[in-house]
């Protein structure tokens, strides 16, 4: 994985599939539109903390577990790129 958004996308997709629910169901349960869920799963959007907590609740998974998976997918401690 090269970016946190891509790692989150993969982790979210994994947790959703593990829960055997569709993007539409996840959207309904979390209060977001299916197209937003799709954008998150494609790494096109960066979720807020509020979004992460809503998704975790809908997936019946601790948010910390999702973040841990993202960190593992990144493979190393992530550091914000510095401005030149």
N, CA, C and O atoms as CSV, one atom per row, in Angstrom:
chain,resi,resn,atom,element,x,y,z
A,1,UNK,N,N,0.847,-1.188,0.000
A,1,UNK,CA,C,0.000,0.000,0.000
A,1,UNK,C,C,0.881,1.236,0.000
A,1,UNK,O,O,1.918,1.277,0.662
A,2,UNK,N,N,0.464,2.223,-0.736
A,2,UNK,CA,C,1.310,3.404,-0.795
A,2,UNK,C,C,0.743,4.597,-0.031
A,2,UNK,O,O,1.508,5.443,0.431
A,3,UNK,N,N,-0.576,4.685,0.112
A,3,UNK,CA,C,-1.141,5.823,0.840
A,3,UNK,C,C,-2.078,5.325,1.937
A,3,UNK,O,O,-2.599,4.213,1.855
A,4,UNK,N,N,-2.292,6.149,2.961
A,4,UNK,CA,C,-3.248,5.772,4.003
A,4,UNK,C,C,-4.657,5.566,3.431
A,4,UNK,O,O,-5.388,4.692,3.895
A,5,UNK,N,N,-5.039,6.363,2.428
A,5,UNK,CA,C,-6.369,6.215,1.822
A,5,UNK,C,C,-6.516,4.858,1.148
A,5,UNK,O,O,-7.568,4.227,1.246
A,6,UNK,N,N,-5.469,4.406,0.465
A,6,UNK,CA,C,-5.521,3.099,-0.184
A,6,UNK,C,C,-5.561,1.975,0.849
A,6,UNK,O,O,-6.278,0.990,0.675
A,7,UNK,N,N,-4.791,2.129,1.922
A,7,UNK,CA,C,-4.803,1.117,2.981
A,7,UNK,C,C,-6.167,1.073,3.660
A,7,UNK,O,O,-6.684,-0.008,3.942
A,8,UNK,N,N,-6.757,2.246,3.925
A,8,UNK,CA,C,-8.085,2.274,4.532
A,8,UNK,C,C,-9.106,1.641,3.597
A,8,UNK,O,O,-9.991,0.912,4.045
A,9,UNK,N,N,-8.989,1.915,2.306
A,9,UNK,CA,C,-9.910,1.349,1.322
A,9,UNK,C,C,-9.895,-0.179,1.383
A,9,UNK,O,O,-10.944,-0.821,1.420
A,10,UNK,N,N,-8.709,-0.739,1.394
A,10,UNK,CA,C,-8.589,-2.196,1.436
A,10,UNK,C,C,-9.123,-2.755,2.755
A,10,UNK,O,O,-9.837,-3.757,2.765
A,11,UNK,N,N,-8.777,-2.108,3.862
A,11,UNK,CA,C,-9.243,-2.574,5.166
A,11,UNK,C,C,-10.762,-2.512,5.258
A,11,UNK,O,O,-11.390,-3.463,5.723
A,12,UNK,N,N,-11.358,-1.409,4.822
A,12,UNK,CA,C,-12.812,-1.274,4.880
A,12,UNK,C,C,-13.488,-2.353,4.052
A,12,UNK,O,O,-14.448,-2.977,4.504
A,13,UNK,N,N,-12.994,-2.573,2.849
A,13,UNK,CA,C,-13.553,-3.604,1.974
A,13,UNK,C,C,-13.452,-4.977,2.632
A,13,UNK,O,O,-14.401,-5.760,2.580
A,14,UNK,N,N,-12.302,-5.277,3.255
A,14,UNK,CA,C,-12.113,-6.561,3.950
A,14,UNK,C,C,-13.124,-6.727,5.083
A,14,UNK,O,O,-13.764,-7.772,5.197
A,15,UNK,N,N,-13.267,-5.703,5.917
A,15,UNK,CA,C,-14.196,-5.791,7.046
A,15,UNK,C,C,-15.642,-5.900,6.566
A,15,UNK,O,O,-16.439,-6.637,7.148
A,16,UNK,N,N,-15.978,-5.170,5.512
A,16,UNK,CA,C,-17.350,-5.236,4.989
A,16,UNK,C,C,-17.642,-6.627,4.438
A,16,UNK,O,O,-18.700,-7.193,4.712
A,17,UNK,N,N,-16.724,-7.172,3.673
A,17,UNK,CA,C,-16.935,-8.511,3.099
A,17,UNK,C,C,-16.977,-9.573,4.193
A,17,UNK,O,O,-17.769,-10.513,4.122
A,18,UNK,N,N,-16.128,-9.423,5.200
A,18,UNK,CA,C,-16.127,-10.347,6.340
A,18,UNK,C,C,-17.485,-10.326,7.048
A,18,UNK,O,O,-17.946,-11.345,7.562
A,19,UNK,N,N,-18.112,-9.150,7.064
A,19,UNK,CA,C,-19.435,-9.002,7.683
A,19,UNK,C,C,-20.563,-9.436,6.753
A,19,UNK,O,O,-21.730,-9.453,7.145
A,20,UNK,N,N,-20.208,-9.786,5.517
A,20,UNK,CA,C,-21.186,-10.249,4.511
A,20,UNK,C,C,-22.304,-9.240,4.268
A,20,UNK,O,O,-23.476,-9.609,4.187
A,21,UNK,N,N,-21.933,-7.958,4.151
A,21,UNK,CA,C,-22.933,-6.952,3.831
A,21,UNK,C,C,-22.497,-6.186,2.583
A,21,UNK,O,O,-21.308,-6.101,2.278
A,22,UNK,N,N,-23.455,-5.643,1.882
A,22,UNK,CA,C,-23.182,-4.878,0.669
A,22,UNK,C,C,-22.774,-3.447,1.034
A,22,UNK,O,O,-22.913,-3.013,2.177
A,23,UNK,N,N,-22.272,-2.740,0.036
A,23,UNK,CA,C,-21.975,-1.322,0.239
A,23,UNK,C,C,-23.244,-0.569,0.607
A,23,UNK,O,O,-23.221,0.328,1.449
A,24,UNK,N,N,-24.331,-0.933,-0.019
A,24,UNK,CA,C,-25.604,-0.269,0.266
A,24,UNK,C,C,-26.033,-0.502,1.715
A,24,UNK,O,O,-26.476,0.428,2.390
A,25,UNK,N,N,-25.904,-1.728,2.186
A,25,UNK,CA,C,-26.257,-2.028,3.579
A,25,UNK,C,C,-25.353,-1.282,4.558
A,25,UNK,O,O,-25.818,-0.745,5.563
A,26,UNK,N,N,-24.043,-1.255,4.249
A,26,UNK,CA,C,-23.114,-0.536,5.115
A,26,UNK,C,C,-23.460,0.953,5.139
A,26,UNK,O,O,-23.428,1.594,6.190
A,27,UNK,N,N,-23.785,1.483,3.978
A,27,UNK,CA,C,-24.185,2.882,3.912
A,27,UNK,C,C,-25.415,3.161,4.753
A,27,UNK,O,O,-25.457,4.138,5.501
A,28,UNK,N,N,-26.407,2.311,4.631
A,28,UNK,CA,C,-27.643,2.489,5.393
A,28,UNK,C,C,-27.376,2.421,6.888
A,28,UNK,O,O,-27.841,3.272,7.647
A,29,UNK,N,N,-26.629,1.413,7.310
A,29,UNK,CA,C,-26.354,1.213,8.733
A,29,UNK,C,C,-25.473,2.313,9.335
A,29,UNK,O,O,-25.583,2.630,10.520
A,30,UNK,N,N,-24.600,2.890,8.505
A,30,UNK,CA,C,-23.685,3.910,9.013
A,30,UNK,C,C,-24.184,5.335,8.789
A,30,UNK,O,O,-23.635,6.289,9.341
A,31,UNK,N,N,-25.235,5.472,7.969
A,31,UNK,CA,C,-25.792,6.792,7.709
A,31,UNK,C,C,-25.160,7.517,6.531
A,31,UNK,O,O,-25.308,8.731,6.388
A,32,UNK,N,N,-24.449,6.764,5.683
A,32,UNK,CA,C,-23.810,7.361,4.515
A,32,UNK,C,C,-24.378,6.740,3.238
A,32,UNK,O,O,-24.931,5.641,3.263
A,33,UNK,N,N,-24.236,7.451,2.136
A,33,UNK,CA,C,-24.737,6.970,0.857
A,33,UNK,C,C,-23.805,5.893,0.301
A,33,UNK,O,O,-22.597,5.916,0.541
A,34,UNK,N,N,-24.374,4.966,-0.433
A,34,UNK,CA,C,-23.585,3.881,-1.018
A,34,UNK,C,C,-22.446,4.402,-1.880
A,34,UNK,O,O,-21.366,3.811,-1.893
A,35,UNK,N,N,-22.664,5.498,-2.599
A,35,UNK,CA,C,-21.599,6.019,-3.456
A,35,UNK,C,C,-20.419,6.533,-2.621
A,35,UNK,O,O,-19.272,6.457,-3.061
A,36,UNK,N,N,-20.694,7.052,-1.427
A,36,UNK,CA,C,-19.614,7.486,-0.542
A,36,UNK,C,C,-18.833,6.266,-0.047
A,36,UNK,O,O,-17.604,6.295,0.014
A,37,UNK,N,N,-19.548,5.199,0.306
A,37,UNK,CA,C,-18.885,3.960,0.734
A,37,UNK,C,C,-17.989,3.460,-0.404
A,37,UNK,O,O,-16.850,3.053,-0.172
A,38,UNK,N,N,-18.504,3.492,-1.618
A,38,UNK,CA,C,-17.729,3.068,-2.784
A,38,UNK,C,C,-16.476,3.918,-2.952
A,38,UNK,O,O,-15.400,3.391,-3.232
A,39,UNK,N,N,-16.608,5.214,-2.784
A,39,UNK,CA,C,-15.453,6.104,-2.908
A,39,UNK,C,C,-14.420,5.817,-1.819
A,39,UNK,O,O,-13.218,5.868,-2.078
A,40,UNK,N,N,-14.875,5.519,-0.612
A,40,UNK,CA,C,-13.957,5.151,0.466
A,40,UNK,C,C,-13.226,3.856,0.115
A,40,UNK,O,O,-12.020,3.737,0.334
A,41,UNK,N,N,-13.960,2.893,-0.429
A,41,UNK,CA,C,-13.365,1.596,-0.761
A,41,UNK,C,C,-12.442,1.664,-1.976
A,41,UNK,O,O,-11.689,0.726,-2.235
A,42,UNK,N,N,-12.495,2.743,-2.707
A,42,UNK,CA,C,-11.576,2.936,-3.838
A,42,UNK,C,C,-10.446,3.891,-3.494
A,42,UNK,O,O,-9.610,4.197,-4.344
A,43,UNK,N,N,-10.413,4.364,-2.250
A,43,UNK,CA,C,-9.351,5.253,-1.815
A,43,UNK,C,C,-9.476,6.666,-2.360
A,43,UNK,O,O,-8.497,7.412,-2.402
A,44,UNK,N,N,-10.684,7.033,-2.778
A,44,UNK,CA,C,-10.918,8.362,-3.360
A,44,UNK,C,C,-11.269,9.409,-2.310
A,44,UNK,O,O,-11.177,10.608,-2.572
A,45,UNK,N,N,-11.667,8.964,-1.130
A,45,UNK,CA,C,-12.044,9.872,-0.045
A,45,UNK,C,C,-11.265,9.495,1.212
A,45,UNK,O,O,-10.845,8.352,1.391
A,46,UNK,N,N,-11.088,10.479,2.063
A,46,UNK,CA,C,-10.400,10.306,3.330
A,46,UNK,C,C,-11.439,10.464,4.438
A,46,UNK,O,O,-11.971,11.560,4.616
A,47,UNK,N,N,-11.744,9.404,5.187
A,47,UNK,CA,C,-12.814,9.496,6.183
A,47,UNK,C,C,-12.428,10.334,7.400
A,47,UNK,O,O,-11.268,10.365,7.813
A,48,UNK,N,N,-13.420,11.006,7.958
A,48,UNK,CA,C,-13.210,11.729,9.210
A,48,UNK,C,C,-13.269,10.732,10.368
A,48,UNK,O,O,-13.632,9.570,10.182
A,49,UNK,N,N,-12.918,11.188,11.534
A,49,UNK,CA,C,-13.016,10.346,12.726
A,49,UNK,C,C,-14.470,9.934,12.949
A,49,UNK,O,O,-14.745,8.781,13.284
A,50,UNK,N,N,-15.382,10.852,12.767
A,50,UNK,CA,C,-16.810,10.563,12.925
A,50,UNK,C,C,-17.248,9.461,11.947
A,50,UNK,O,O,-18.003,8.560,12.312
A,51,UNK,N,N,-16.767,9.547,10.710
A,51,UNK,CA,C,-17.093,8.530,9.709
A,51,UNK,C,C,-16.519,7.185,10.115
A,51,UNK,O,O,-17.207,6.166,10.040
A,52,UNK,N,N,-15.274,7.173,10.542
A,52,UNK,CA,C,-14.641,5.922,10.974
A,52,UNK,C,C,-15.438,5.271,12.098
A,52,UNK,O,O,-15.673,4.063,12.075
A,53,UNK,N,N,-15.853,6.066,13.080
A,53,UNK,CA,C,-16.619,5.520,14.200
A,53,UNK,C,C,-17.983,4.990,13.750
A,53,UNK,O,O,-18.441,3.958,14.242
A,54,UNK,N,N,-18.628,5.687,12.824
A,54,UNK,CA,C,-19.925,5.231,12.306
A,54,UNK,C,C,-19.783,3.931,11.530
A,54,UNK,O,O,-20.598,3.020,11.675
A,55,UNK,N,N,-18.745,3.851,10.707
A,55,UNK,CA,C,-18.513,2.627,9.930
A,55,UNK,C,C,-18.204,1.453,10.862
A,55,UNK,O,O,-18.723,0.352,10.676
A,56,UNK,N,N,-17.364,1.694,11.855
A,56,UNK,CA,C,-17.006,0.632,12.800
A,56,UNK,C,C,-18.238,0.123,13.545
A,56,UNK,O,O,-18.392,-1.083,13.738
A,57,UNK,N,N,-19.107,1.027,13.959
A,57,UNK,CA,C,-20.331,0.622,14.642
A,57,UNK,C,C,-21.203,-0.226,13.719
A,57,UNK,O,O,-21.739,-1.253,14.133
A,58,UNK,N,N,-21.342,0.207,12.474
A,58,UNK,CA,C,-22.155,-0.538,11.509
A,58,UNK,C,C,-21.560,-1.915,11.221
A,58,UNK,O,O,-22.289,-2.872,10.962
A,59,UNK,N,N,-20.234,-2.005,11.267
A,59,UNK,CA,C,-19.553,-3.281,11.013
A,59,UNK,C,C,-19.416,-4.130,12.279
A,59,UNK,O,O,-18.917,-5.254,12.236
A,60,UNK,N,N,-19.870,-3.569,13.412
A,60,UNK,CA,C,-19.765,-4.256,14.709
A,60,UNK,C,C,-18.314,-4.651,14.996
A,60,UNK,O,O,-18.012,-5.764,15.427
A,61,UNK,N,N,-17.434,-3.683,14.735
A,61,UNK,CA,C,-15.992,-3.864,14.889
A,61,UNK,C,C,-15.426,-2.633,15.591
A,61,UNK,O,O,-15.818,-1.514,15.260
A,62,UNK,N,N,-14.526,-2.804,16.540
A,62,UNK,CA,C,-13.916,-1.624,17.157
A,62,UNK,C,C,-13.151,-0.806,16.112
A,62,UNK,O,O,-12.453,-1.365,15.266
A,63,UNK,N,N,-13.287,0.496,16.181
A,63,UNK,CA,C,-12.572,1.376,15.246
A,63,UNK,C,C,-11.065,1.131,15.333
A,63,UNK,O,O,-10.360,1.200,14.326
A,64,UNK,N,N,-10.581,0.848,16.528
A,64,UNK,CA,C,-9.149,0.584,16.706
A,64,UNK,C,C,-8.700,-0.616,15.879
A,64,UNK,O,O,-7.566,-0.649,15.401
A,65,UNK,N,N,-9.570,-1.591,15.709
A,65,UNK,CA,C,-9.230,-2.772,14.911
A,65,UNK,C,C,-9.067,-2.390,13.436
A,65,UNK,O,O,-8.190,-2.910,12.746
A,66,UNK,N,N,-9.906,-1.493,12.973
A,66,UNK,CA,C,-9.799,-1.026,11.587
A,66,UNK,C,C,-8.499,-0.240,11.408
A,66,UNK,O,O,-7.780,-0.440,10.429
A,67,UNK,N,N,-8.201,0.644,12.345
A,67,UNK,CA,C,-6.972,1.440,12.262
A,67,UNK,C,C,-5.740,0.541,12.335
A,67,UNK,O,O,-4.767,0.772,11.617
A,68,UNK,N,N,-5.768,-0.469,13.182
A,68,UNK,CA,C,-4.653,-1.414,13.283
A,68,UNK,C,C,-4.430,-2.108,11.945
A,68,UNK,O,O,-3.290,-2.293,11.519
A,69,UNK,N,N,-5.524,-2.493,11.281
A,69,UNK,CA,C,-5.408,-3.148,9.972
A,69,UNK,C,C,-4.807,-2.181,8.946
A,69,UNK,O,O,-3.973,-2.578,8.132
A,70,UNK,N,N,-5.226,-0.935,8.985
A,70,UNK,CA,C,-4.673,0.072,8.074
A,70,UNK,C,C,-3.167,0.203,8.304
A,70,UNK,O,O,-2.391,0.238,7.349
A,71,UNK,N,N,-2.763,0.273,9.555
A,71,UNK,CA,C,-1.334,0.399,9.872
A,71,UNK,C,C,-0.553,-0.809,9.373
A,71,UNK,O,O,0.558,-0.659,8.863
A,72,UNK,N,N,-1.116,-1.998,9.512
A,72,UNK,CA,C,-0.436,-3.206,9.022
A,72,UNK,C,C,-0.317,-3.190,7.502
A,72,UNK,O,O,0.704,-3.595,6.948
A,73,UNK,N,N,-1.362,-2.723,6.838
A,73,UNK,CA,C,-1.315,-2.651,5.375
A,73,UNK,C,C,-0.286,-1.633,4.890
A,73,UNK,O,O,0.317,-1.814,3.832
A,74,UNK,N,N,-0.086,-0.579,5.651
A,74,UNK,CA,C,0.924,0.409,5.281
A,74,UNK,C,C,2.331,-0.178,5.403
A,74,UNK,O,O,3.246,0.236,4.691
A,75,UNK,N,N,2.499,-1.143,6.310
A,75,UNK,CA,C,3.755,-1.859,6.420
A,75,UNK,C,C,4.835,-1.180,7.228
A,75,UNK,O,O,5.825,-1.821,7.582
A,76,UNK,N,N,4.682,0.069,7.527
A,76,UNK,CA,C,5.676,0.798,8.314
A,76,UNK,C,C,4.973,1.990,8.938
A,76,UNK,O,O,3.915,2.407,8.466
A,77,UNK,N,N,5.545,2.534,9.980
A,77,UNK,CA,C,4.920,3.736,10.540
A,77,UNK,C,C,4.796,4.809,9.460
A,77,UNK,O,O,5.772,5.141,8.786
A,78,UNK,N,N,3.612,5.335,9.308
A,78,UNK,CA,C,3.363,6.334,8.271
A,78,UNK,C,C,3.775,7.701,8.777
A,78,UNK,O,O,3.510,8.063,9.923
A,79,UNK,N,N,4.425,8.451,7.907
A,79,UNK,CA,C,4.797,9.815,8.236
A,79,UNK,C,C,4.277,10.736,7.148
A,79,UNK,O,O,4.387,10.439,5.958
A,80,UNK,N,N,3.720,11.838,7.562
A,80,UNK,CA,C,3.233,12.832,6.611
A,80,UNK,C,C,4.407,13.369,5.791
A,80,UNK,O,O,5.437,13.732,6.360
A,81,UNK,N,N,4.269,13.423,4.481
A,81,UNK,CA,C,5.363,13.974,3.663
A,81,UNK,C,C,5.649,15.421,4.069
A,81,UNK,O,O,4.726,16.194,4.325
A,82,UNK,N,N,6.896,15.771,4.124
A,82,UNK,CA,C,7.300,17.123,4.508
A,82,UNK,C,C,7.330,18.021,3.283
A,82,UNK,O,O,7.651,17.585,2.178
A,83,UNK,N,N,6.990,19.273,3.502
A,83,UNK,CA,C,7.075,20.251,2.417
A,83,UNK,C,C,8.547,20.566,2.143
A,83,UNK,O,O,9.347,20.656,3.073
A,84,UNK,N,N,8.900,20.732,0.875
A,84,UNK,CA,C,10.317,21.018,0.547
A,84,UNK,C,C,10.770,22.374,1.027
A,84,UNK,O,O,11.925,22.747,0.824
